[in-house]
Amino acid sequence: MKKRIKRYRSRFFVLCFVVLLLFVIALGNERDVIVTYNVNSVKSIEAVHIVSKYSTLVKPELPTPYQTFEDAVAHGAEGPVSFVGTMTGYGPDCVGCGGRVGCPPRQDVRNGNIYFNDNEYGTVRIVATDKRIPCGSIVRISNFSFQEEPIIAIALDRGGAIVNNTMDLLYASESETNAIGRQYNIQFDIIRWGW
């Protein structure tokens, strides 16, 4: 009986020590308040994130709006740019499509994989753009009628009819593109210029 009590007592002290240690660690973790801005809308929505004391305050660089596509392309390498354009949809089974995207790594999309896993932005949609927008560019697409949330996409494809301020969003098949049709006054924010 004494051995059992002794064993329970030692377990109790170890448990108390662990709880006390966790409590001390929790008290020592200072927190900072960082404000981020939603750059997708006209009105800025502030979101407050509590992060550890080791984080840094980074305010995202807002894209510079340009009236013409040519001006946006001319200044794209200098920082984020935005312009208004038209968006359509396409599938890997469209007339004249080969089933692979035009930019390296030339991903095969005939299996319905309309996403690309980018090292910096994670899983993003694939979009066909004008050849003057470099492969690997990240585009935030917003202001369309079929979805409220913006789409983050990567420029991995080209197309003969995809010129200037028109972009073509990849779908699993051509039959699914009826939902998008042709969308006008789409906001394109190029937040990364090429790889």
Backbone as ProteinMPNN parsed JSONL, in Angstrom:
{"seq_chain_A": "MKKRIKRYRSRFFVLCFVVLLLFVIALGNERDVIVTYNVNSVKSIEAVHIVSKYSTLVKPELPTPYQTFEDAVAHGAEGPVSFVGTMTGYGPDCVGCGGRVGCPPRQDVRNGNIYFNDNEYGTVRIVATDKRIPCGSIVRISNFSFQEEPIIAIALDRGGAIVNNTMDLLYASESETNAIGRQYNIQFDIIRWGW", "coords_chain_A": {"N_chain_A": [[0.818, -1.19, 0.0], [1.943, 1.268, 0.808], [3.863, 1.58, -1.148], [2.304, 1.968, -3.384], [1.018, 4.407, -2.785], [3.238, 6.049, -2.673], [4.06, 5.901, -5.333], [1.829, 7.113, -6.645], [2.004, 9.649, -5.523], [4.475, 10.576, -6.527], [3.858, 10.635, -9.255], [1.879, 12.58, -9.203], [3.351, 14.876, -8.454], [5.044, 15.106, -10.684], [3.15, 15.6, -12.68], [2.107, 18.049, -11.73], [4.417, 19.608, -12.004], [4.743, 19.63, -14.817], [2.385, 20.962, -15.631], [2.788, 23.438, -14.383], [5.114, 24.254, -15.722], [4.144, 24.51, -18.365], [2.355, 26.611, -17.947], [4.112, 28.712, -17.252], [5.529, 28.963, -19.638], [3.464, 29.78, -21.316], [2.842, 32.294, -20.229], [5.124, 33.722, -20.829], [5.04, 34.202, -23.543], [4.784, 36.826, -25.392], [2.433, 38.901, -27.155], [1.719, 40.444, -30.27], [-0.196, 42.86, -32.054], [-1.227, 42.741, -35.307], [-2.193, 44.436, -38.163], [-3.9, 43.682, -41.07], [-4.697, 44.271, -44.501], [-7.48, 44.05, -46.678], [-7.05, 43.909, -49.934], [-8.695, 43.489, -52.023], [-11.099, 44.761, -52.259], [-12.929, 47.865, -52.662], [-13.42, 49.307, -50.339], [-11.461, 49.217, -47.467], [-11.007, 46.43, -45.507], [-10.347, 45.699, -42.251], [-8.488, 43.288, -40.596], [-7.654, 41.756, -37.631], [-4.913, 40.119, -36.42], [-3.595, 37.973, -34.035], [-0.38, 37.378, -33.242], [2.754, 35.73, -32.585], [5.517, 37.129, -30.641], [7.689, 37.042, -32.277], [7.086, 37.615, -34.855], [6.882, 39.761, -37.774], [5.853, 43.018, -38.79], [4.148, 43.375, -41.705], [2.996, 45.126, -44.338], [0.906, 44.549, -47.014], [1.839, 45.221, -50.382], [0.01, 47.408, -52.272], [-1.604, 46.912, -55.406], [-0.741, 48.852, -58.293], [-3.063, 50.677, -60.046], [-3.801, 50.634, -63.538], [-4.873, 52.286, -66.491], [-4.764, 51.169, -69.033], [-4.006, 48.021, -70.584], [-1.503, 47.843, -71.776], [0.03, 49.757, -70.388], [0.022, 48.558, -67.846], [1.468, 46.203, -68.362], [3.908, 47.303, -69.102], [4.842, 48.26, -66.675], [4.795, 46.11, -64.996], [6.931, 44.545, -63.939], [7.955, 46.18, -62.002], [6.436, 46.119, -59.711], [3.372, 45.143, -57.976], [0.589, 45.273, -60.197], [-2.524, 46.443, -61.571], [-5.413, 45.983, -63.646], [-8.348, 46.354, -65.689], [-10.368, 43.968, -67.318], [-11.437, 41.312, -69.544], [-12.882, 38.11, -68.967], [-12.867, 34.677, -69.781], [-13.686, 31.167, -70.083], [-12.093, 27.935, -70.416], [-11.54, 24.529, -71.45], [-9.441, 21.563, -71.212], [-10.153, 19.98, -73.292], [-10.922, 21.557, -75.401], [-11.435, 22.845, -78.762], [-8.558, 22.649, -80.632], [-6.951, 22.549, -78.396], [-4.314, 20.968, -76.633], [-4.173, 19.581, -74.265], [-2.154, 19.961, -72.476], [-0.609, 22.528, -70.539], [0.819, 25.638, -71.732], [3.122, 26.726, -70.551], [6.197, 26.03, -68.808], [5.971, 23.931, -65.984], [4.706, 22.509, -68.024], [2.226, 21.182, -67.399], [0.058, 18.39, -67.463], [-3.301, 18.586, -68.061], [-5.47, 17.109, -68.702], [-6.54, 15.274, -67.021], [-8.328, 16.524, -65.408], [-7.225, 18.155, -63.497], [-7.169, 21.246, -62.502], [-5.661, 22.9, -61.047], [-2.626, 24.315, -59.651], [0.225, 23.724, -57.694], [1.805, 26.11, -56.103], [4.913, 27.209, -54.786], [5.004, 29.512, -53.193], [2.355, 30.608, -53.036], [0.663, 28.49, -52.636], [-2.012, 26.221, -53.412], [-3.35, 27.047, -56.445], [-5.521, 28.335, -59.06], [-5.357, 27.653, -62.617], [-4.628, 29.8, -65.306], [-4.969, 31.134, -68.576], [-3.067, 33.543, -70.267], [-2.204, 36.653, -71.919], [0.76, 36.673, -73.925], [2.588, 38.558, -73.105], [2.464, 38.726, -70.404], [4.405, 37.231, -68.07], [5.135, 33.696, -67.724], [4.183, 31.968, -64.772], [3.317, 34.137, -63.343], [1.345, 35.503, -60.726], [-2.072, 36.004, -60.345], [-4.713, 37.854, -59.007], [-8.065, 37.514, -59.283], [-11.051, 39.225, -59.562], [-14.429, 40.54, -59.073], [-16.489, 39.252, -60.571], [-19.503, 37.688, -61.839], [-20.299, 35.112, -61.092], [-19.231, 34.259, -58.701], [-18.426, 35.269, -55.388], [-16.026, 35.463, -53.879], [-12.591, 36.292, -54.502], [-10.452, 34.838, -57.032], [-7.386, 33.211, -56.906], [-4.901, 32.849, -59.197], [-2.563, 31.285, -61.472], [-0.471, 32.209, -64.142], [-0.15, 30.01, -66.541], [-0.629, 29.205, -69.066], [-1.226, 29.772, -72.575], [-2.912, 31.223, -75.411], [-4.319, 31.46, -78.672], [-6.431, 33.293, -79.018], [-6.267, 34.701, -76.719], [-5.45, 37.619, -75.856], [-4.055, 40.795, -74.961], [-6.012, 42.391, -72.526], [-7.529, 40.139, -71.823], [-8.281, 37.143, -70.12], [-8.223, 33.604, -69.682], [-9.835, 31.249, -67.884], [-9.03, 28.085, -66.592], [-10.973, 25.14, -66.793], [-12.247, 21.877, -65.84], [-13.394, 20.619, -68.029], [-14.525, 21.506, -71.331], [-17.293, 21.692, -71.403], [-18.027, 22.659, -68.903], [-17.611, 25.357, -68.947], [-19.738, 26.933, -69.567], [-20.942, 28.127, -67.387], [-19.406, 30.346, -66.783], [-19.214, 31.87, -69.132], [-18.749, 34.883, -70.874], [-17.155, 37.274, -69.135], [-17.232, 40.658, -68.23], [-15.485, 43.706, -67.282], [-13.72, 42.762, -65.311], [-11.603, 42.606, -62.524], [-8.19, 42.457, -62.547], [-5.463, 41.73, -60.665], [-2.137, 41.671, -60.749], [-0.069, 40.148, -58.761], [2.344, 38.934, -58.493], [5.049, 39.053, -60.637], [5.859, 36.957, -62.987], [8.039, 34.041, -62.468]], "CA_chain_A": [[0.0, 0.0, 0.0], [2.817, 2.429, 0.877], [4.511, 1.716, -2.446], [1.307, 2.528, -4.302], [0.851, 5.819, -2.422], [4.471, 6.707, -3.074], [4.022, 5.988, -6.792], [0.839, 8.121, -6.997], [2.522, 10.94, -5.088], [5.501, 11.0, -7.482], [3.157, 10.986, -10.505], [1.188, 13.836, -8.953], [4.342, 15.94, -8.504], [5.474, 15.244, -12.079], [2.042, 16.245, -13.382], [2.09, 19.45, -11.299], [5.571, 20.26, -12.608], [4.46, 19.829, -16.245], [1.353, 22.002, -15.739], [3.432, 24.696, -14.018], [6.016, 24.596, -16.813], [3.317, 25.004, -19.476], [1.821, 27.906, -17.535], [5.201, 29.687, -17.349], [5.796, 29.166, -21.066], [2.351, 30.559, -21.87], [2.959, 33.677, -19.775], [6.282, 34.349, -21.447], [4.826, 34.418, -24.965], [4.129, 38.11, -25.644], [1.696, 38.922, -28.414], [1.605, 41.721, -30.957], [-1.368, 42.974, -32.914], [-0.844, 43.124, -36.664], [-3.366, 44.761, -38.96], [-3.728, 43.419, -42.493], [-5.711, 44.953, -45.302], [-8.051, 43.323, -47.803], [-6.834, 44.765, -51.092], [-9.583, 43.06, -53.096], [-12.307, 45.567, -52.341], [-12.711, 49.302, -52.664], [-13.322, 49.652, -48.935], [-10.456, 48.385, -46.805], [-11.517, 45.679, -44.368], [-9.223, 45.414, -41.378], [-8.542, 42.045, -39.839], [-6.625, 41.774, -36.615], [-4.344, 38.803, -36.156], [-2.705, 37.883, -32.895], [0.75, 36.547, -33.611], [3.785, 35.699, -31.55], [6.412, 38.281, -30.62], [8.75, 36.859, -33.25], [6.617, 37.977, -36.194], [7.176, 41.124, -38.199], [4.725, 43.736, -39.367], [4.319, 43.511, -43.146], [1.799, 45.628, -45.004], [1.016, 44.139, -48.416], [1.951, 46.291, -51.353], [-1.206, 47.502, -53.069], [-1.304, 47.004, -56.837], [-0.944, 50.14, -58.936], [-4.04, 50.524, -61.132], [-3.484, 51.242, -64.828], [-6.034, 52.414, -67.36], [-4.644, 50.296, -70.198], [-3.223, 46.806, -70.403], [-0.135, 48.126, -72.198], [0.701, 50.43, -69.276], [0.218, 47.567, -66.776], [2.559, 45.314, -68.785], [5.151, 48.078, -69.095], [5.274, 48.477, -65.291], [4.547, 44.899, -64.21], [8.125, 44.066, -63.232], [8.277, 47.129, -60.934], [5.626, 45.834, -58.526], [2.02, 44.708, -58.319], [-0.187, 46.143, -61.079], [-3.895, 45.99, -61.79], [-6.118, 46.517, -64.803], [-9.684, 45.799, -65.886], [-10.41, 43.257, -68.584], [-12.47, 40.337, -69.836], [-12.501, 36.747, -68.62], [-13.627, 33.565, -70.342], [-13.245, 29.882, -69.563], [-11.764, 26.918, -71.416], [-11.217, 23.207, -70.929], [-8.355, 20.921, -71.952], [-10.719, 19.3, -74.455], [-11.438, 22.536, -76.361], [-10.924, 22.699, -80.121], [-7.211, 23.185, -80.746], [-6.204, 22.377, -77.148], [-3.545, 19.727, -76.615], [-4.272, 18.899, -72.985], [-1.06, 20.403, -71.605], [-0.486, 23.985, -70.523], [1.906, 26.099, -72.583], [4.298, 27.162, -69.796], [6.827, 25.0, -67.98], [6.418, 22.577, -66.274], [3.809, 21.922, -69.03], [1.361, 20.263, -66.662], [-1.022, 17.716, -68.187], [-4.551, 18.934, -67.387], [-6.556, 16.276, -69.23], [-7.098, 14.476, -65.923], [-9.235, 17.364, -64.628], [-6.492, 18.929, -62.507], [-7.173, 22.644, -62.934], [-4.9, 23.632, -60.033], [-1.178, 24.196, -59.622], [0.729, 23.944, -56.342], [2.886, 27.079, -56.132], [5.682, 27.204, -53.534], [4.732, 30.712, -52.401], [0.932, 30.898, -52.881], [-0.097, 27.259, -52.392], [-2.826, 25.697, -54.505], [-3.975, 28.142, -57.186], [-6.111, 27.957, -60.346], [-4.539, 27.909, -63.804], [-5.261, 30.743, -66.206], [-4.237, 31.462, -69.798], [-2.929, 34.992, -70.367], [-1.435, 37.21, -73.033], [2.167, 36.27, -73.849], [3.398, 39.599, -72.472], [2.472, 38.44, -68.961], [5.3, 36.073, -68.006], [4.706, 32.457, -67.082], [4.408, 31.961, -63.329], [2.736, 35.318, -62.692], [0.18, 35.231, -59.878], [-3.12, 36.975, -60.628], [-5.922, 37.818, -58.181], [-9.158, 37.849, -60.195], [-12.26, 39.531, -58.793], [-15.511, 41.316, -59.686], [-17.245, 38.487, -61.552], [-20.888, 37.477, -61.425], [-20.598, 33.747, -60.678], [-18.594, 33.942, -57.424], [-18.107, 36.483, -54.632], [-14.631, 35.459, -53.449], [-11.613, 36.367, -55.587], [-9.723, 33.629, -57.405], [-5.946, 33.378, -57.076], [-4.544, 31.988, -60.326], [-1.196, 31.396, -61.976], [-0.395, 32.242, -65.606], [0.586, 28.836, -66.998], [-1.054, 28.805, -70.406], [-1.376, 30.799, -73.604], [-3.947, 30.88, -76.368], [-4.33, 32.359, -79.824], [-7.423, 34.354, -78.84], [-6.053, 35.339, -75.415], [-4.553, 38.75, -76.081], [-4.291, 42.033, -74.21], [-6.585, 42.3, -71.179], [-8.415, 38.972, -71.697], [-7.702, 35.947, -69.517], [-9.037, 32.41, -69.89], [-9.722, 30.417, -66.682], [-9.085, 26.657, -66.915], [-11.972, 24.27, -66.178], [-11.944, 20.464, -66.064], [-13.801, 20.289, -69.403], [-15.118, 22.625, -72.064], [-18.727, 21.771, -71.088], [-18.219, 23.397, -67.647], [-17.348, 26.783, -69.126], [-20.989, 27.66, -69.786], [-21.255, 28.894, -66.182], [-18.672, 31.615, -66.766], [-19.504, 32.66, -70.335], [-17.774, 35.961, -71.07], [-17.328, 38.232, -68.045], [-16.611, 41.951, -68.516], [-15.12, 44.54, -66.131], [-13.069, 41.925, -64.317], [-10.411, 43.214, -61.924], [-7.006, 41.596, -62.538], [-4.336, 42.248, -59.892], [-0.964, 40.801, -60.897], [0.647, 40.373, -57.501], [3.715, 38.463, -58.709], [5.373, 39.142, -62.057], [6.705, 35.828, -63.381], [8.565, 33.178, -61.421]], "C_chain_A": [[0.866, 1.26, 0.0], [3.516, 2.669, -0.456], [3.565, 2.369, -3.456], [1.107, 4.016, -4.036], [2.072, 6.608, -2.873], [4.498, 6.915, -4.6], [3.031, 7.064, -7.242], [1.318, 9.519, -6.635], [3.572, 11.446, -6.081], [4.87, 11.366, -8.826], [2.458, 12.336, -10.376], [2.164, 15.006, -9.053], [4.856, 16.167, -9.927], [4.404, 15.973, -12.889], [1.967, 17.722, -13.012], [3.24, 20.224, -11.931], [5.318, 20.567, -14.085], [3.433, 20.95, -16.434], [1.963, 23.363, -15.426], [4.375, 25.164, -15.129], [5.248, 25.151, -18.017], [2.748, 26.382, -19.166], [2.885, 28.989, -17.667], [5.518, 29.979, -18.813], [4.708, 30.033, -21.685], [2.435, 32.018, -21.451], [4.093, 34.414, -20.465], [6.102, 34.671, -22.912], [4.057, 35.718, -25.167], [3.437, 38.072, -27.003], [1.647, 40.337, -28.954], [0.324, 41.701, -31.774], [-0.887, 43.48, -34.261], [-2.121, 43.342, -37.455], [-3.025, 44.465, -40.415], [-4.888, 44.049, -43.238], [-6.177, 44.048, -46.427], [-7.947, 44.228, -49.015], [-7.755, 44.403, -52.245], [-10.792, 43.963, -53.245], [-11.948, 47.045, -52.294], [-12.559, 49.787, -51.231], [-12.341, 48.699, -48.278], [-11.084, 47.735, -45.583], [-10.319, 45.316, -43.508], [-9.477, 44.118, -40.629], [-7.385, 42.066, -38.863], [-6.194, 40.346, -36.344], [-3.441, 38.898, -34.939], [-1.597, 36.912, -33.281], [1.809, 36.628, -32.531], [4.721, 36.884, -31.681], [7.514, 38.19, -31.652], [8.336, 37.243, -34.661], [6.994, 39.415, -36.512], [5.94, 41.727, -38.832], [4.998, 43.959, -40.846], [2.994, 43.972, -43.728], [1.911, 45.264, -46.47], [1.048, 45.353, -49.338], [0.699, 46.286, -52.234], [-0.841, 47.599, -54.54], [-1.586, 48.404, -57.374], [-1.936, 49.956, -60.081], [-3.603, 51.273, -62.392], [-4.729, 51.23, -65.698], [-5.979, 51.471, -68.551], [-3.781, 49.084, -69.853], [-1.754, 47.052, -70.74], [0.659, 48.811, -71.089], [0.986, 49.445, -68.137], [1.387, 46.641, -67.117], [3.896, 46.045, -68.724], [5.714, 48.246, -67.684], [5.142, 47.245, -64.409], [5.738, 44.421, -63.408], [8.495, 44.961, -62.056], [7.523, 46.835, -59.641], [4.239, 45.418, -58.943], [1.288, 45.748, -59.166], [-1.601, 45.587, -61.198], [-4.469, 46.672, -63.025], [-7.464, 45.81, -64.893], [-9.713, 45.133, -67.253], [-11.581, 42.301, -68.675], [-11.973, 38.954, -69.457], [-13.46, 35.755, -69.268], [-13.115, 32.289, -69.691], [-12.937, 28.921, -70.698], [-11.473, 25.609, -70.707], [-10.109, 22.582, -71.743], [-8.836, 20.203, -73.205], [-11.289, 20.278, -75.487], [-10.813, 22.294, -77.741], [-9.559, 23.381, -80.204], [-6.372, 23.054, -79.485], [-5.522, 21.014, -77.146], [-3.614, 18.973, -75.31], [-3.149, 19.211, -72.018], [-1.008, 21.933, -71.652], [0.78, 24.39, -71.272], [3.176, 26.5, -71.854], [4.89, 26.0, -69.012], [6.221, 25.033, -66.581], [5.5, 21.813, -67.236], [2.937, 20.815, -68.432], [0.272, 19.695, -67.559], [-2.319, 17.965, -67.422], [-5.739, 18.124, -67.91], [-7.207, 15.431, -68.15], [-8.031, 15.294, -65.033], [-8.542, 18.196, -63.557], [-6.329, 20.365, -63.005], [-6.385, 23.524, -61.968], [-3.407, 23.393, -60.201], [-0.735, 24.489, -58.194], [1.974, 24.822, -56.41], [3.59, 27.096, -54.777], [5.327, 28.367, -52.625], [3.25, 30.901, -52.086], [0.07, 29.654, -52.654], [-0.856, 26.807, -53.629], [-3.602, 26.831, -55.161], [-4.555, 27.603, -58.495], [-5.14, 28.279, -61.473], [-5.326, 28.82, -64.735], [-4.346, 30.946, -67.42], [-4.242, 32.982, -69.943], [-2.243, 35.37, -71.672], [0.038, 36.856, -72.837], [3.062, 37.322, -73.202], [3.387, 39.499, -70.946], [3.294, 37.175, -68.794], [4.685, 34.873, -67.305], [5.067, 32.526, -65.602], [3.874, 33.176, -62.614], [1.511, 34.909, -61.89], [-0.814, 36.369, -60.068], [-4.279, 36.765, -59.654], [-7.052, 38.349, -59.059], [-10.409, 38.081, -59.362], [-13.245, 40.329, -59.647], [-16.207, 40.537, -60.802], [-18.597, 38.104, -60.977], [-21.151, 36.09, -60.838], [-20.009, 33.367, -59.325], [-18.226, 35.229, -56.709], [-16.636, 36.579, -54.272], [-13.693, 35.569, -54.647], [-10.951, 35.014, -55.836], [-8.249, 34.002, -57.519], [-5.528, 32.369, -58.135], [-3.097, 32.232, -60.724], [-1.232, 31.331, -63.5], [0.489, 31.087, -66.064], [0.22, 28.425, -68.409], [-1.177, 30.03, -71.296], [-2.524, 30.375, -74.512], [-3.965, 31.894, -77.481], [-5.282, 33.53, -79.65], [-7.238, 35.108, -77.528], [-4.99, 36.421, -75.583], [-5.007, 39.931, -75.24], [-4.903, 41.745, -72.846], [-7.617, 41.177, -71.02], [-7.644, 37.825, -71.054], [-8.724, 34.828, -69.616], [-8.809, 31.467, -68.71], [-9.933, 28.951, -67.049], [-10.164, 25.948, -66.098], [-11.627, 22.824, -66.53], [-12.342, 20.019, -67.464], [-14.477, 21.505, -70.032], [-16.602, 22.792, -71.729], [-18.995, 22.56, -69.807], [-18.08, 24.903, -67.81], [-18.612, 27.6, -69.385], [-21.342, 28.536, -68.594], [-20.579, 30.26, -66.181], [-19.021, 32.491, -67.961], [-18.388, 33.638, -70.614], [-18.091, 37.024, -70.025], [-16.559, 39.511, -68.378], [-16.325, 42.698, -67.212], [-14.555, 43.719, -64.974], [-11.816, 42.637, -63.823], [-9.292, 42.174, -61.878], [-5.893, 42.307, -61.776], [-3.187, 41.263, -60.058], [-0.067, 41.081, -59.707], [2.045, 39.765, -57.511], [3.973, 38.43, -60.207], [6.361, 38.034, -62.406], [7.192, 35.027, -62.187], [9.505, 33.959, -60.56]], "O_chain_A": [[0.57, 2.215, -0.719], [3.736, 3.814, -0.852], [3.969, 3.204, -4.266], [1.034, 4.803, -4.979], [1.942, 7.715, -3.396], [4.908, 7.969, -5.085], [3.351, 7.852, -8.132], [1.06, 10.472, -7.37], [3.56, 12.623, -6.439], [5.311, 12.318, -9.469], [2.445, 13.133, -11.314], [1.844, 16.023, -9.668], [5.079, 17.309, -10.326], [4.715, 16.856, -13.687], [1.783, 18.566, -13.89], [3.063, 21.368, -12.348], [5.648, 21.657, -14.552], [3.602, 21.797, -17.31], [1.689, 24.338, -16.125], [4.422, 26.355, -15.437], [5.659, 26.145, -18.615], [2.673, 27.231, -20.054], [2.587, 30.082, -18.148], [5.751, 31.132, -19.178], [4.998, 30.921, -22.488], [2.126, 32.901, -22.251], [4.011, 35.627, -20.658], [6.944, 35.361, -23.486], [2.826, 35.727, -25.123], [3.817, 37.302, -27.885], [1.547, 41.304, -28.199], [-0.174, 40.635, -32.139], [-0.226, 44.514, -34.351], [-3.03, 42.514, -37.413], [-2.008, 44.924, -40.934], [-5.938, 44.324, -42.657], [-5.373, 43.36, -47.056], [-8.677, 45.214, -49.115], [-7.615, 44.952, -53.338], [-11.453, 43.925, -54.282], [-10.832, 47.427, -51.94], [-11.672, 50.589, -50.937], [-12.395, 47.492, -48.515], [-11.632, 48.422, -44.721], [-9.375, 44.691, -43.991], [-10.564, 43.897, -40.095], [-6.253, 42.365, -39.244], [-7.02, 39.475, -36.071], [-2.618, 39.807, -34.836], [-1.862, 35.755, -33.607], [1.759, 37.501, -31.665], [4.727, 37.569, -32.704], [8.216, 39.175, -31.883], [9.158, 37.2, -35.576], [7.375, 40.184, -35.629], [5.082, 41.011, -39.35], [5.954, 44.642, -41.212], [1.985, 43.276, -43.617], [2.895, 45.619, -47.119], [0.381, 46.361, -49.104], [0.376, 45.278, -52.862], [0.117, 48.284, -54.898], [-2.544, 49.058, -56.963], [-1.685, 49.168, -60.992], [-3.103, 52.395, -62.322], [-5.532, 50.298, -65.653], [-7.017, 51.019, -69.034], [-2.943, 49.129, -68.952], [-0.864, 46.531, -70.068], [1.827, 48.487, -70.87], [2.058, 49.487, -67.532], [2.205, 46.332, -66.251], [4.906, 45.459, -68.333], [6.927, 48.363, -67.512], [5.353, 47.325, -63.199], [5.566, 43.933, -62.291], [9.271, 44.549, -61.195], [7.949, 47.273, -58.573], [3.947, 45.343, -60.137], [1.355, 46.946, -58.892], [-1.838, 44.404, -60.953], [-4.07, 47.776, -63.396], [-7.684, 44.788, -64.244], [-9.161, 45.653, -68.223], [-12.585, 42.454, -67.979], [-10.789, 38.651, -69.604], [-14.674, 35.954, -69.301], [-12.218, 32.327, -68.848], [-13.452, 29.068, -71.806], [-11.193, 25.588, -69.508], [-9.85, 23.021, -72.863], [-8.038, 19.857, -74.077], [-12.059, 19.872, -76.357], [-9.79, 21.621, -77.859], [-9.43, 24.561, -79.879], [-5.194, 23.412, -79.495], [-6.093, 20.025, -77.607], [-3.159, 17.831, -75.239], [-3.181, 18.778, -70.866], [-1.322, 22.547, -72.672], [1.701, 23.588, -71.429], [4.226, 26.605, -72.488], [4.17, 25.092, -68.599], [5.985, 26.121, -66.055], [5.524, 20.583, -67.253], [2.923, 19.679, -68.905], [-0.359, 20.425, -68.323], [-2.426, 17.593, -66.254], [-6.888, 18.43, -67.59], [-8.313, 14.925, -68.343], [-8.479, 14.798, -64.0], [-9.214, 18.878, -62.783], [-5.458, 20.655, -63.825], [-6.435, 24.751, -62.059], [-2.979, 22.41, -60.807], [-1.26, 25.4, -57.554], [3.062, 24.346, -56.733], [2.937, 27.007, -53.736], [5.348, 28.22, -51.403], [2.913, 31.315, -50.977], [-1.145, 29.773, -52.495], [-0.395, 26.989, -54.755], [-4.412, 27.495, -54.515], [-4.139, 26.552, -58.98], [-4.217, 29.076, -61.304], [-6.528, 28.642, -64.932], [-3.121, 30.932, -67.303], [-5.274, 33.63, -69.769], [-1.77, 34.515, -72.42], [0.506, 36.753, -71.703], [4.18, 37.01, -72.791], [4.212, 40.121, -70.276], [2.916, 36.132, -69.328], [3.839, 35.008, -66.422], [6.108, 33.063, -65.224], [3.964, 33.252, -61.389], [0.73, 34.064, -62.327], [-0.458, 37.544, -59.967], [-4.769, 35.647, -59.491], [-7.006, 39.488, -59.522], [-10.785, 37.236, -58.55], [-12.945, 40.733, -60.771], [-16.487, 41.094, -61.864], [-18.811, 38.187, -59.767], [-22.15, 35.913, -60.14], [-20.258, 32.263, -58.84], [-17.765, 36.18, -57.34], [-16.051, 37.659, -54.35], [-13.972, 34.996, -55.701], [-10.904, 34.16, -54.951], [-7.905, 34.998, -58.157], [-5.773, 31.171, -57.988], [-2.492, 33.242, -60.364], [-1.934, 30.501, -64.077], [1.716, 31.163, -65.99], [0.703, 27.406, -68.902], [-1.226, 31.166, -70.824], [-3.044, 29.268, -74.377], [-3.659, 33.067, -77.262], [-4.982, 34.641, -80.086], [-7.974, 36.055, -77.252], [-3.792, 36.163, -75.466], [-6.173, 40.047, -74.863], [-4.368, 40.936, -72.088], [-8.492, 41.269, -70.16], [-6.493, 37.568, -71.405], [-9.931, 35.069, -69.634], [-7.709, 30.939, -68.549], [-10.898, 28.611, -67.734], [-10.262, 26.124, -64.884], [-10.81, 22.576, -67.416], [-11.701, 19.136, -68.034], [-14.937, 22.409, -69.335], [-17.119, 23.909, -71.767], [-20.096, 23.084, -69.64], [-18.405, 25.652, -66.889], [-18.558, 28.829, -69.417], [-21.975, 29.579, -68.762], [-21.121, 31.223, -65.637], [-19.116, 33.711, -67.831], [-17.213, 33.271, -70.595], [-19.176, 37.604, -70.035], [-15.39, 39.461, -68.758], [-16.868, 42.354, -66.162], [-14.876, 43.957, -63.81], [-11.061, 43.202, -64.614], [-9.435, 41.131, -61.24], [-5.431, 43.369, -62.195], [-3.257, 40.14, -59.56], [0.606, 42.109, -59.645], [2.848, 40.055, -56.624], [3.198, 37.841, -60.96], [7.558, 38.16, -62.15], [6.812, 35.291, -61.046], [10.066, 33.417, -59.608]]}, "name": "protein", "num_of_chains": 1, "seq": "MKKRIKRYRSRFFVLCFVVLLLFVIALGNERDVIVTYNVNSVKSIEAVHIVSKYSTLVKPELPTPYQTFEDAVAHGAEGPVSFVGTMTGYGPDCVGCGGRVGCPPRQDVRNGNIYFNDNEYGTVRIVATDKRIPCGSIVRISNFSFQEEPIIAIALDRGGAIVNNTMDLLYASESETNAIGRQYNIQFDIIRWGW"}
